[in-house]
Amino acid sequence: MIRLDDKALRETAYESKVHMIGRCTLIIGLLLTFLPPFILWLAYGIIPPLNNLISGIISISAVMIPVSVVEILTFSPMLGSSAMYMSYLTGNISNMKIPSAAISMEAVDVKPSTEEGDIISTIAIAGSVIASEIIIILGIILIAPITAKLNNPIIQPAFEQVLPALFGSIGAYYILKEWKLAVAPLVAAVSLSLVPGLPTAITIPVCVLASVLGAKFLYKRDLIKADE
């Protein structure tokens, strides 16, 4: 019989508690998500037509289910269990949680998929959740008086560039670290962008697959090292 040492037992107990708390909070969050429309239905009798509701669920699910599966397979090795639960409960994974975890691990020089990496990513994402909540509250209080001016069509194009600027700065940082790893996914992304009407449910898995296969090819050719 295999006996676990104290460290392994503590890690097992920690993971079990993480999954228990994570599953409970996600279930509670899911139920609370349906609470506002449920209250509108009971209190005011407001409910969308059944056909439109089913059609909307099917169309959104057709995109989000494959994207979510790919995200889980892609992000979980980087973030770890507890950080993944927090990320999917609070949202803004790609544009806030992943950058926070990646930069934090880089700052303290730890690797993803390690015990240290899981701890740092958990702390980083917890910090990003607290910071984002504070910023949202302050934003609502401070921006409300000038909302009409912010809706001016002249400055609207500036807001449309916020997300591309964020991903561009993060992408440039990692591309400069090892540009060879970026070739395959960039070629795949540019090629897929030339196909009109191609859904995100296809482009994201293809780009992820191209990234993995490209990295494997470079590693076998000894063009990159395992610790890069």
Buried (B, 14 or more C-beta within 10 A) or exposed (E): EEEEEEEEEEEEEBBEEBEEEBEEBBEEBEEEEEEEEEEEEEEEEEEEEEEEEEEEEEEEEEBEEBBBEBBEEBBBEBBBBBBBBBBBBBEBBBEBBBBBBBEBBBEEEBEBEEEEBBBBBBBBBBEBBEEBEEEEEEEEEEEEEEEEEEEEEEEEEEEEEEEEEBEEEBBEEEBEEBEBBBBBBBEBBEEBEEEEEEEEBBBBBBBBBBBBEBBEEBBEEEEBEEEE
